[in-house]
Amino acid sequence: MTGATFAQTAAKDRSDANVAVHRDGEWRSSKLIGVDVYNEANEKIGAVEDLIVDKSGRVENVILGVGGFLGMGEHYVAVPMDS
């Protein structure tokens, strides 16, 4: 049995009228995931994998994927957002 398979995506019910524009100093979480993080010596230490949000909605920690090679051996480290 052969046939074509198509991925189905959920329709997003968003209109530009309902989406608030972020202010200076604010970041959309979808734009933070995957961003490379560097230390003071401008050396890449990892990439943002996830965000930890407290009850008030404030980002407390950023989860970084560090180490590894081609997806093997990577581990996660929580770093305070203000760091």
N, C-alpha and C positions, 0 to 999 in steps of 0.2 A: 504494500500500500504506500503510495507516494502522494504528496500534496504539499502545497505551500502553507506555511505557518506564519501568522502575523501576530506581532505583539499588540496588545490592546492597552491603551493608556486611559486612565480616568480623566474625564473632562474636568477642567478647573473652572469653577464658577466665580471667577474674579473679573471685575471690570475695573478699568483705571480710575473710575470715579470713587470706588470703595477702598482703594489702596492708599494709605497715608504715605507721604514722602518723609523719609527720615531726615533728621536734622544733622547739622555738623557735629562730628564726634560720635555719632551713632552708626552702628554697623548692622546689616542684615545677616542673620546667622547663616543663611544659605551661601553668602559670599565669603564667610570666614572658613568654612570647612574646606580643607585642602590647601590653605594658605601656608607657605613655608615660614618657619620661625627661626630667627638668627640670634646668636648671642652678641655680647659687646665686641667681640673680635671679628664680627661679620662672618661667623662660621654657621652653616645650617645645622640646627640641632634636631629638627623634626618638622612635622606638618600638623596642623590642627585637624583632629579627628572628631571631636565632640565638645559640647559645652555643658557645664553643670550650672543650673539656675536655681537660686534659692526661692523661698515661698513668695517673696515680693517681686520676683521676676528679674532680679539683678544677677548677672553672670558672676559667679563666684570663682570658678576654675575653668581652665581650658585644658582639655585632654589632648596631649601631643603623642603622636606615633613616632617613636625614636628608634634608631638602630635598624638592624636588619638589612637585607639585600633582596631585591625583587620580591618583596612581600613575605620573606621568610625571616624569622627571628626578630621581627619588630615587637616592641613592647610599648605599653602606654604609661604616661607620666602625667599626673595632674599638676598644673602650674597655676598659681593665682593670676586672675585676669589682670591685675594692676602691675604684674611683673613683666 
